[in-house]
Amino acid sequence: MSWPGTENLRKLAKLKGWGFEELQTYLEGKVPLRSLSVQQLLAEVRSLPFEDAVRVAKVALETIAARETLGKGYSYPPENIDLQAG
């Protein structure tokens, strides 16, 4: 198996909203460090318009359910969750 080139990995990281180092961490099977603290994230969610807050809540609940089902061996983000769906 061959890995994509560095430039393609940088593009992938950007698409996911991560830095290159965060993507490397993810590819090593570890959860990347968050760029926002939980308090900052909660403040962001509280400032969202209603429709966007509903989407965040939906993804949060789906993520919790997936983690509960998969146990400690989960990977995030689950590929079947559509972050753009309303």
NUPA-604950 format. One record per residue (C-alpha): x, y, z. Coordinates in Angstrom, 3 decimals. Layout:
BEGIN
<node><X>X</X><Y>Y</Y><Z>Z</Z></node>
...
This chain:
BEGIN
<node><X>0.000</X><Y>0.000</Y><Z>0.000</Z></node>
<node><X>1.356</X><Y>3.423</Y><Z>-0.856</Z></node>
<node><X>0.586</X><Y>6.718</Y><Z>0.865</Z></node>
<node><X>-0.489</X><Y>9.843</Y><Z>-0.983</Z></node>
<node><X>2.137</X><Y>12.535</Y><Z>-1.446</Z></node>
<node><X>2.597</X><Y>15.277</Y><Z>1.111</Z></node>
<node><X>0.809</X><Y>17.862</Y><Z>-1.022</Z></node>
<node><X>-2.268</X><Y>15.632</Y><Z>-1.350</Z></node>
<node><X>-2.225</X><Y>14.970</Y><Z>2.389</Z></node>
<node><X>-2.098</X><Y>18.729</Y><Z>3.013</Z></node>
<node><X>-5.120</X><Y>19.172</Y><Z>0.728</Z></node>
<node><X>-6.993</X><Y>16.426</Y><Z>2.577</Z></node>
<node><X>-6.166</X><Y>18.004</Y><Z>5.939</Z></node>
<node><X>-7.457</X><Y>21.346</Y><Z>4.686</Z></node>
<node><X>-10.704</X><Y>19.738</Y><Z>3.479</Z></node>
<node><X>-11.238</X><Y>18.288</Y><Z>6.945</Z></node>
<node><X>-10.439</X><Y>21.632</Y><Z>8.576</Z></node>
<node><X>-7.300</X><Y>20.204</Y><Z>10.194</Z></node>
<node><X>-3.645</X><Y>21.087</Y><Z>10.113</Z></node>
<node><X>-1.187</X><Y>18.680</Y><Z>8.510</Z></node>
<node><X>0.025</X><Y>17.464</Y><Z>11.915</Z></node>
<node><X>-3.549</X><Y>16.740</Y><Z>13.018</Z></node>
<node><X>-4.082</X><Y>14.600</Y><Z>9.906</Z></node>
<node><X>-0.856</X><Y>12.717</Y><Z>10.590</Z></node>
<node><X>-2.054</X><Y>12.045</Y><Z>14.133</Z></node>
<node><X>-5.397</X><Y>10.791</Y><Z>12.795</Z></node>
<node><X>-3.694</X><Y>8.512</Y><Z>10.259</Z></node>
<node><X>-1.636</X><Y>7.014</Y><Z>13.090</Z></node>
<node><X>-4.910</X><Y>5.934</Y><Z>14.702</Z></node>
<node><X>-4.988</X><Y>8.637</Y><Z>17.344</Z></node>
<node><X>-7.581</X><Y>11.340</Y><Z>17.927</Z></node>
<node><X>-6.203</X><Y>14.738</Y><Z>16.893</Z></node>
<node><X>-6.028</X><Y>17.432</Y><Z>19.534</Z></node>
<node><X>-8.869</X><Y>19.887</Y><Z>19.367</Z></node>
<node><X>-8.116</X><Y>23.422</Y><Z>18.333</Z></node>
<node><X>-10.956</X><Y>24.729</Y><Z>20.534</Z></node>
<node><X>-11.457</X><Y>24.084</Y><Z>24.206</Z></node>
<node><X>-14.794</X><Y>22.598</Y><Z>25.211</Z></node>
<node><X>-15.812</X><Y>25.972</Y><Z>26.628</Z></node>
<node><X>-14.944</X><Y>27.699</Y><Z>23.345</Z></node>
<node><X>-16.831</X><Y>25.065</Y><Z>21.382</Z></node>
<node><X>-19.909</X><Y>25.454</Y><Z>23.581</Z></node>
<node><X>-19.784</X><Y>29.224</Y><Z>23.130</Z></node>
<node><X>-19.616</X><Y>28.756</Y><Z>19.362</Z></node>
<node><X>-22.591</X><Y>26.382</Y><Z>19.380</Z></node>
<node><X>-24.607</X><Y>28.790</Y><Z>21.530</Z></node>
<node><X>-24.008</X><Y>31.573</Y><Z>19.016</Z></node>
<node><X>-25.192</X><Y>29.539</Y><Z>16.014</Z></node>
<node><X>-28.480</X><Y>30.170</Y><Z>14.269</Z></node>
<node><X>-31.185</X><Y>27.682</Y><Z>15.283</Z></node>
<node><X>-30.943</X><Y>25.523</Y><Z>12.132</Z></node>
<node><X>-27.170</X><Y>25.162</Y><Z>12.469</Z></node>
<node><X>-27.445</X><Y>24.376</Y><Z>16.186</Z></node>
<node><X>-29.913</X><Y>21.601</Y><Z>15.321</Z></node>
<node><X>-27.408</X><Y>20.147</Y><Z>12.828</Z></node>
<node><X>-24.657</X><Y>20.239</Y><Z>15.471</Z></node>
<node><X>-26.944</X><Y>18.520</Y><Z>18.000</Z></node>
<node><X>-27.857</X><Y>15.838</Y><Z>15.454</Z></node>
<node><X>-24.206</X><Y>15.094</Y><Z>14.681</Z></node>
<node><X>-23.350</X><Y>15.065</Y><Z>18.393</Z></node>
<node><X>-26.095</X><Y>12.540</Y><Z>19.134</Z></node>
<node><X>-25.118</X><Y>10.355</Y><Z>16.164</Z></node>
<node><X>-21.486</X><Y>10.451</Y><Z>17.299</Z></node>
<node><X>-22.421</X><Y>9.476</Y><Z>20.852</Z></node>
<node><X>-24.549</X><Y>6.590</Y><Z>19.572</Z></node>
<node><X>-21.752</X><Y>5.398</Y><Z>17.265</Z></node>
<node><X>-19.170</X><Y>5.528</Y><Z>20.033</Z></node>
<node><X>-21.456</X><Y>3.681</Y><Z>22.410</Z></node>
<node><X>-22.022</X><Y>0.987</Y><Z>19.789</Z></node>
<node><X>-18.389</X><Y>0.626</Y><Z>18.779</Z></node>
<node><X>-16.873</X><Y>0.978</Y><Z>22.221</Z></node>
<node><X>-13.289</X><Y>2.102</Y><Z>22.588</Z></node>
<node><X>-12.349</X><Y>1.112</Y><Z>19.037</Z></node>
<node><X>-14.299</X><Y>3.930</Y><Z>17.390</Z></node>
<node><X>-12.953</X><Y>6.131</Y><Z>14.708</Z></node>
<node><X>-14.081</X><Y>9.663</Y><Z>14.107</Z></node>
<node><X>-15.566</X><Y>11.165</Y><Z>12.116</Z></node>
<node><X>-17.983</X><Y>8.407</Y><Z>11.128</Z></node>
<node><X>-18.026</X><Y>8.391</Y><Z>7.344</Z></node>
<node><X>-21.794</X><Y>7.909</Y><Z>7.099</Z></node>
<node><X>-22.669</X><Y>11.193</Y><Z>8.829</Z></node>
<node><X>-23.531</X><Y>13.964</Y><Z>6.392</Z></node>
<node><X>-22.502</X><Y>17.213</Y><Z>8.052</Z></node>
<node><X>-24.273</X><Y>19.226</Y><Z>5.360</Z></node>
<node><X>-27.676</X><Y>17.563</Y><Z>5.784</Z></node>
<node><X>-30.382</X><Y>19.595</Y><Z>7.449</Z></node>
